[in-house]
Every structure is written in C-alpha cells, then in structure tokens.
C-alpha cells in the first residue's frame, strides 16, 4: 500500500512538472529593473507553482510588442493607459487586466539650486521634450501649469544640451536619465515626477486578448497572482536572482543601475502605495485619465473607456 501511494505521488509530481502551460510575456523595453517583479517570479518559481512556464520576450526600439500581441505571438504585453484606450478607439479586442505601476515613472528634471523646484517655475524656461512626450504627457503638464509650447525644444535622447543650460528642463525616466546625469555630469538633478503633477496614467500594465480572458481566465488570474508575489518579493527581499536573469537577457545592463532603479521605484512609491493592492486598478483612475485626455483633445470622439480594462483579475 505504501509503495502504491509513493508511486502515485511521484506520478503526480512528474505530471505537474511536465504539464506547465507555456506563457510568453513581451516587455515594453529591454530587460531592466522596471521589470524586476516578473523576473523575480521566475527565479522564485512562483509561476511554476501555479502551473505556468513564463518566457520573457525583450522589447526595444526596433521591437513592436503590440503587434506581437495582436498576432498571437505572445500572451501578455506590458503597456500603459493610453495604449489601452487606443485599442478601444480602434475597436481592437485587447484589454488591460492589471497595472503594476501605480505611478507612471515619467519625469521632467531641472538643475539643482536654480530656483526651479516645481513645474510652476517652468515658465519661460527651455524644455527638452521628445515628439512622443509632446503627444503623451506634455498636454497634461502644460494644462496643469498653464505652460506654453513656445519654449519647447526637441529631445533626441542626448542630455548634453540640458547639462550645459542650467536654466533648462528635460524629460526623462525616473530610473534612467537621473542616473546617467549623475554619472556623466556629477550632479543629481531635481526630479519632478509627473504622476504627482496631474499625469495619472497607469504604467507597466498587463495587456491581453479578450479571447484569452474568455477561454483561459484561470491562466490570466494565475499569471497576475504569481506576478504580484514576484513584485512583493522584488521590493522587500533580495533582488539578486532577478538581477541575474535580467542581465542574461540584457548583458549591457550595469549592476549599479539595477540597484539604483530599484531604489528609485521604492522611494517614489511607483509600485506599492499604502492601502492599494499591488497590480490593482480603479474605475475612478481610468475615468479621470480618460476625461482629462478627452478634455485636452487627445480623443476627438467619445469612446467607451471602460472597455480598456477589467478589474476582474487585479482586484
């Protein structure tokens, strides 16, 4: 009898090992600390515990991950609020099922000791912003602080013009440009996190096909639950195993930048806000973002913004 029970247990364990559902997650950029929770979930076997084998597909400047999602090459894609609303605008069958960044890490930054310590002091100053920035976050900040396009200059991802002009402002990403400025110019810029100044878009959202939700809701829920565990571990425990996996896919990523980025995500409460469950979303946030976008003319016609997301899995 004992032998039979032991044999049955081995067969069950073996079946579990070989019956993992293979899932592909495409990133919005090259692997970095901003994706740490997903890598931590792989390293800690959180996905395997719920029957999933997650393969991460790196993004980058030449990679169209949304096209990969739409063609069925990947199961989940990392996106943001605006991209989800565009799915609705174009009547595409994709939606957001979780948001792992409660605050968007987009920033504007200025020089220290120049009396430019708040966006209200941007008036009359040169502001370096990319074309994408002009279409995405700039309208929100411009409207919030009654700023003008007259002083905008193109940001081509070279910070030298900003470094040379102490009265200028430049766009950036919380965990990237400030790190580079400190390395190259020797000073820490003043950081203006746009999420604290009217730009309330979610980031690091999980997008998937409506058919995935309809046909495999258990997979969607399992993926989000395991990812949430990964982010909790990444923020509160040793992240070195996640860093190692990140560097395997992105060998050029410096160790000190990984550490810096994680510290910034924690100190600015990008992922974890007291009283808010990691990965969760709210109807009010989505409504506010859509209403502001519509008012700013980003959407000319009414769209059913509630189709952009579902709270079924994240909350």
Secondary structure as GFF3:
##gff-version 3
##sequence-region A 1 315
A	DSSP	alpha_helix	2	18	.	.	.	ID=ss1
A	DSSP	beta_strand	21	26	.	.	.	ID=ss2
A	DSSP	three_ten_helix	33	35	.	.	.	ID=ss3
A	DSSP	alpha_helix	36	43	.	.	.	ID=ss4
A	DSSP	alpha_helix	46	49	.	.	.	ID=ss5
A	DSSP	beta_strand	52	57	.	.	.	ID=ss6
A	DSSP	alpha_helix	65	70	.	.	.	ID=ss7
A	DSSP	beta_strand	76	80	.	.	.	ID=ss8
A	DSSP	alpha_helix	81	89	.	.	.	ID=ss9
A	DSSP	beta_strand	94	101	.	.	.	ID=ss10
A	DSSP	beta_strand	106	110	.	.	.	ID=ss11
A	DSSP	three_ten_helix	119	121	.	.	.	ID=ss12
A	DSSP	beta_strand	127	129	.	.	.	ID=ss13
A	DSSP	alpha_helix	131	135	.	.	.	ID=ss14
A	DSSP	alpha_helix	138	145	.	.	.	ID=ss15
A	DSSP	three_ten_helix	149	151	.	.	.	ID=ss16
A	DSSP	beta_strand	152	154	.	.	.	ID=ss17
A	DSSP	alpha_helix	160	164	.	.	.	ID=ss18
A	DSSP	beta_strand	169	173	.	.	.	ID=ss19
A	DSSP	alpha_helix	177	185	.	.	.	ID=ss20
A	DSSP	beta_strand	190	193	.	.	.	ID=ss21
A	DSSP	three_ten_helix	194	196	.	.	.	ID=ss22
A	DSSP	beta_strand	203	209	.	.	.	ID=ss23
A	DSSP	alpha_helix	210	215	.	.	.	ID=ss24
A	DSSP	alpha_helix	217	236	.	.	.	ID=ss25
A	DSSP	alpha_helix	240	249	.	.	.	ID=ss26
A	DSSP	alpha_helix	255	267	.	.	.	ID=ss27
A	DSSP	alpha_helix	283	295	.	.	.	ID=ss28
A	DSSP	three_ten_helix	305	308	.	.	.	ID=ss29
###
